[in-house]
Structure formats: C-alpha cells, structure tokens
Amino acid sequence: DFCLSRGLGDVYKRQVSLTEAGALVAQSSAQAVTNCTLVGDVSSQTKDTVILDRNTGKVKEELIVLARNQAADLGATDLVETGVEGGSATFKAYRCN
C-alpha cells in the first residue's frame, strides 16, 4: 500500500511556470479595468484529477499562471477571471495604460 500511495502522488508532476512576460500581467477585478482596452479572451486548462482529485488551490494557481502567460502573449497588462470549473478557467485580458 505504501508504494502504491507514493506512486499515485508521483503520477502528475507537470511543472507550470510563470514566464517573465506573464509576471507583468496583474490579476485584477472588473472594476479595476473599466478604463482599459479588452484585448482578448483567455482560457486555461490543467488536470484536476489524476486518479485522485488534486488540491483545489494548486489547480487554481496553475490555471492563473497559464492564463497570465497567455494574456502576456496578447499584450495584456491585466487579467480578470470570468469563470472556473474543475480544471478549466476563463478570463478577459485587458491592456491598461
């Protein structure tokens, strides 16, 4: 049992890293971006279950990192979450001056 349990924990070890450009994209509220320009929609996905359910906080953190990286590719400075379900999330990307 010990080896099996240890093996389950090792099944999913994908490293999700914030890029240098993604680090420049801020998580914002809808109110904070009212004077900004919408540059696009962003969606991100990660595994929320690998044999067993993954930690919800870790899944959400990965979704945000992936979205910030994508938003940076669009030239966005700010990101507003519009929905999260399981291992998927949607966001609006804005450029604020």
Salt bridges, closest charged atoms under 4 A:
ASP10 OD1 - LYS13 NZ 3.70
ASP41 OD1 - LYS92 NZ 2.72
GLU61 OE2 - LYS58 NZ 3.93
GLU62 OE2 - ARG54 NH2 2.79
GLU81 OE1 - LYS60 NZ 3.53
